[in-house]
Amino acid sequence: MTAIVLIFPLAINAQSTPATTVKAFYKWYVHSLNTDVPDPLNSDKINARKYVTSSLLRRIEKAIKAEGGIGADYFLSAQDFDKKWENNIVIRKVSTTRSTSTVNFVLPSKEMGDQKLKILLKKEGGLWKIDKVNDLDL
């Protein structure tokens, strides 16, 4: 009897590029906010770790516990959000080197005005992950 071997192409990683990582993260993050999840990073750590570097997660946790905390949503650079941002992410420019990438994008909003963001990504475990937003140091 002859064995039949099926060869399937490797699945394409949903985070194969910095731009797809940014889009996937913001879709998940704003969706969480839209469904009244108060703190998506802590309530869904599995997804948070898919998109955000371990070091940024630690820096955010430390900043929240510090006196004064964080005055605005770190990932949105705003105190409020537009529910439509979940499905409305416009990538403008991507600059990538071997181990870092910068993604400039816009979350358009007629009600609030456009939110322009600059994301620094680093490779962690072979995946592109968010390491800084709008050059804000924590």
Short mmCIF file of the C-alpha atoms (twelve columns), coordinates in Angstrom:
data_MODEL
# 
_entry.id   MODEL 
# 
loop_
_atom_site.group_PDB 
_atom_site.id 
_atom_site.type_symbol 
_atom_site.label_atom_id 
_atom_site.label_alt_id 
_atom_site.label_comp_id 
_atom_site.label_asym_id 
_atom_site.label_seq_id 
_atom_site.Cartn_x 
_atom_site.Cartn_y 
_atom_site.Cartn_z 
_atom_site.pdbx_PDB_model_num 
ATOM 1   C CA . MET A 1   0.000   0.000  0.000  1 
ATOM 2   C CA . THR A 2   1.340   3.416  -0.922 1 
ATOM 3   C CA . ALA A 3   1.021   6.262  1.571  1 
ATOM 4   C CA . ILE A 4   -0.289  9.537  0.287  1 
ATOM 5   C CA . VAL A 5   1.370   12.576 1.764  1 
ATOM 6   C CA . LEU A 6   -0.429  15.880 1.503  1 
ATOM 7   C CA . ILE A 7   1.681   18.996 1.696  1 
ATOM 8   C CA . PHE A 8   -0.039  22.180 2.727  1 
ATOM 9   C CA . PRO A 9   1.606   25.571 2.432  1 
ATOM 10  C CA . LEU A 10  2.490   27.164 5.749  1 
ATOM 11  C CA . ALA A 11  -0.228  29.423 7.053  1 
ATOM 12  C CA . ILE A 12  0.592   33.066 6.623  1 
ATOM 13  C CA . ASN A 13  1.076   34.702 9.973  1 
ATOM 14  C CA . ALA A 14  -1.578  37.359 10.598 1 
ATOM 15  C CA . GLN A 15  1.234   39.572 11.856 1 
ATOM 16  C CA . SER A 16  3.575   39.035 8.922  1 
ATOM 17  C CA . THR A 17  4.193   42.754 8.441  1 
ATOM 18  C CA . PRO A 18  4.327   45.768 10.763 1 
ATOM 19  C CA . ALA A 19  1.242   47.249 9.058  1 
ATOM 20  C CA . THR A 20  -0.832  44.082 9.562  1 
ATOM 21  C CA . THR A 21  0.240   43.964 13.218 1 
ATOM 22  C CA . VAL A 22  -0.864  47.571 13.755 1 
ATOM 23  C CA . LYS A 23  -4.192  47.028 11.982 1 
ATOM 24  C CA . ALA A 24  -4.905  43.788 13.868 1 
ATOM 25  C CA . PHE A 25  -3.991  45.317 17.223 1 
ATOM 26  C CA . TYR A 26  -6.108  48.442 16.813 1 
ATOM 27  C CA . LYS A 27  -9.062  46.450 15.501 1 
ATOM 28  C CA . TRP A 28  -8.870  44.190 18.578 1 
ATOM 29  C CA . TYR A 29  -8.164  47.039 20.996 1 
ATOM 30  C CA . VAL A 30  -10.954 49.391 19.844 1 
ATOM 31  C CA . HIS A 31  -13.362 46.440 19.567 1 
ATOM 32  C CA . SER A 32  -12.599 45.668 23.214 1 
ATOM 33  C CA . LEU A 33  -13.317 49.280 24.159 1 
ATOM 34  C CA . ASN A 34  -16.513 49.199 22.070 1 
ATOM 35  C CA . THR A 35  -17.725 46.179 24.047 1 
ATOM 36  C CA . ASP A 36  -17.014 47.964 27.347 1 
ATOM 37  C CA . VAL A 37  -13.884 46.038 28.279 1 
ATOM 38  C CA . PRO A 38  -12.344 48.604 30.639 1 
ATOM 39  C CA . ASP A 39  -8.712  47.474 30.357 1 
ATOM 40  C CA . PRO A 40  -8.088  45.239 27.320 1 
ATOM 41  C CA . LEU A 41  -4.397  44.738 28.166 1 
ATOM 42  C CA . ASN A 42  -5.167  43.153 31.541 1 
ATOM 43  C CA . SER A 43  -8.484  41.496 30.761 1 
ATOM 44  C CA . ASP A 44  -7.163  39.776 27.614 1 
ATOM 45  C CA . LYS A 45  -3.459  39.272 28.233 1 
ATOM 46  C CA . ILE A 46  -3.212  36.551 25.599 1 
ATOM 47  C CA . ASN A 47  -4.167  38.957 22.805 1 
ATOM 48  C CA . ALA A 48  -2.165  41.805 24.332 1 
ATOM 49  C CA . ARG A 49  0.976   39.650 24.225 1 
ATOM 50  C CA . LYS A 50  0.350   38.856 20.538 1 
ATOM 51  C CA . TYR A 51  0.684   42.505 19.591 1 
ATOM 52  C CA . VAL A 52  2.703   44.326 22.273 1 
ATOM 53  C CA . THR A 53  6.286   43.707 23.401 1 
ATOM 54  C CA . SER A 54  6.799   42.323 26.880 1 
ATOM 55  C CA . SER A 55  8.893   45.356 27.777 1 
ATOM 56  C CA . LEU A 56  6.130   47.816 26.779 1 
ATOM 57  C CA . LEU A 57  3.547   45.861 28.782 1 
ATOM 58  C CA . ARG A 58  5.855   46.088 31.829 1 
ATOM 59  C CA . ARG A 59  6.477   49.833 31.268 1 
ATOM 60  C CA . ILE A 60  2.726   50.507 31.015 1 
ATOM 61  C CA . GLU A 61  2.016   48.510 34.185 1 
ATOM 62  C CA . LYS A 62  4.742   50.415 36.048 1 
ATOM 63  C CA . ALA A 63  3.481   53.807 34.777 1 
ATOM 64  C CA . ILE A 64  -0.110  53.021 35.816 1 
ATOM 65  C CA . LYS A 65  1.036   52.187 39.354 1 
ATOM 66  C CA . ALA A 66  3.193   55.317 39.617 1 
ATOM 67  C CA . GLU A 67  1.882   58.461 41.263 1 
ATOM 68  C CA . GLY A 68  -0.331  60.242 38.731 1 
ATOM 69  C CA . GLY A 69  -0.642  57.151 36.536 1 
ATOM 70  C CA . ILE A 70  -1.249  57.683 32.826 1 
ATOM 71  C CA . GLY A 71  -3.532  60.614 31.963 1 
ATOM 72  C CA . ALA A 72  -4.763  59.289 28.616 1 
ATOM 73  C CA . ASP A 73  -5.097  56.002 26.778 1 
ATOM 74  C CA . TYR A 74  -1.516  55.184 25.835 1 
ATOM 75  C CA . PHE A 75  -2.380  53.435 22.576 1 
ATOM 76  C CA . LEU A 76  -4.816  56.092 21.370 1 
ATOM 77  C CA . SER A 77  -2.958  59.132 22.762 1 
ATOM 78  C CA . ALA A 78  -6.392  60.394 23.748 1 
ATOM 79  C CA . GLN A 79  -8.822  60.350 26.643 1 
ATOM 80  C CA . ASP A 80  -11.756 59.301 24.461 1 
ATOM 81  C CA . PHE A 81  -12.229 57.238 21.296 1 
ATOM 82  C CA . ASP A 82  -14.470 56.977 18.259 1 
ATOM 83  C CA . LYS A 83  -16.301 53.626 18.044 1 
ATOM 84  C CA . LYS A 84  -15.813 53.673 14.251 1 
ATOM 85  C CA . TRP A 85  -12.041 53.390 14.653 1 
ATOM 86  C CA . GLU A 86  -12.438 49.626 15.015 1 
ATOM 87  C CA . ASN A 87  -12.933 49.292 11.259 1 
ATOM 88  C CA . ASN A 88  -11.340 52.504 10.061 1 
ATOM 89  C CA . ILE A 89  -7.544  52.380 10.259 1 
ATOM 90  C CA . VAL A 90  -5.616  54.131 7.492  1 
ATOM 91  C CA . ILE A 91  -1.935  53.234 7.140  1 
ATOM 92  C CA . ARG A 92  0.035   56.182 5.729  1 
ATOM 93  C CA . LYS A 93  3.723   55.280 5.832  1 
ATOM 94  C CA . VAL A 94  5.811   52.287 6.873  1 
ATOM 95  C CA . SER A 95  9.599   52.412 7.335  1 
ATOM 96  C CA . THR A 96  11.270  49.123 8.175  1 
ATOM 97  C CA . THR A 97  14.782  47.956 8.965  1 
ATOM 98  C CA . ARG A 98  15.804  44.445 9.862  1 
ATOM 99  C CA . SER A 99  14.623  44.618 13.496 1 
ATOM 100 C CA . THR A 100 12.506  47.787 13.854 1 
ATOM 101 C CA . SER A 101 9.688   49.434 11.978 1 
ATOM 102 C CA . THR A 102 7.769   52.685 12.211 1 
ATOM 103 C CA . VAL A 103 4.147   52.816 11.081 1 
ATOM 104 C CA . ASN A 104 2.390   56.155 10.667 1 
ATOM 105 C CA . PHE A 105 -1.362  55.853 10.478 1 
ATOM 106 C CA . VAL A 106 -4.609  57.717 11.057 1 
ATOM 107 C CA . LEU A 107 -7.771  56.854 12.927 1 
ATOM 108 C CA . PRO A 108 -10.212 59.140 11.072 1 
ATOM 109 C CA . SER A 109 -13.131 60.694 12.906 1 
ATOM 110 C CA . LYS A 110 -15.626 63.338 11.836 1 
ATOM 111 C CA . GLU A 111 -16.783 63.805 15.439 1 
ATOM 112 C CA . MET A 112 -13.402 63.998 17.186 1 
ATOM 113 C CA . GLY A 113 -11.005 64.932 14.419 1 
ATOM 114 C CA . ASP A 114 -8.423  62.565 12.981 1 
ATOM 115 C CA . GLN A 115 -6.085  60.871 15.437 1 
ATOM 116 C CA . LYS A 116 -2.606  60.580 13.892 1 
ATOM 117 C CA . LEU A 117 -0.352  57.983 15.453 1 
ATOM 118 C CA . LYS A 118 3.236   56.863 15.011 1 
ATOM 119 C CA . ILE A 119 4.010   53.328 16.183 1 
ATOM 120 C CA . LEU A 120 7.459   51.842 16.735 1 
ATOM 121 C CA . LEU A 121 7.525   48.066 16.369 1 
ATOM 122 C CA . LYS A 122 10.268  45.608 17.227 1 
ATOM 123 C CA . LYS A 123 10.651  41.954 16.463 1 
ATOM 124 C CA . GLU A 124 10.021  39.731 19.446 1 
ATOM 125 C CA . GLY A 125 9.921   35.987 19.063 1 
ATOM 126 C CA . GLY A 126 10.033  36.452 15.288 1 
ATOM 127 C CA . LEU A 127 6.870   38.609 15.274 1 
ATOM 128 C CA . TRP A 128 6.405   42.335 14.829 1 
ATOM 129 C CA . LYS A 129 5.130   43.838 18.080 1 
ATOM 130 C CA . ILE A 130 4.301   47.365 19.216 1 
ATOM 131 C CA . ASP A 131 6.993   48.856 21.461 1 
ATOM 132 C CA . LYS A 132 6.193   52.576 21.523 1 
ATOM 133 C CA . VAL A 133 3.347   54.912 20.537 1 
ATOM 134 C CA . ASN A 134 3.878   58.529 19.428 1 
ATOM 135 C CA . ASP A 135 7.415   58.586 20.837 1 
ATOM 136 C CA . LEU A 136 5.964   58.607 24.375 1 
ATOM 137 C CA . ASP A 137 8.424   57.328 26.920 1 
ATOM 138 C CA . LEU A 138 7.125   55.387 29.892 1 
# 
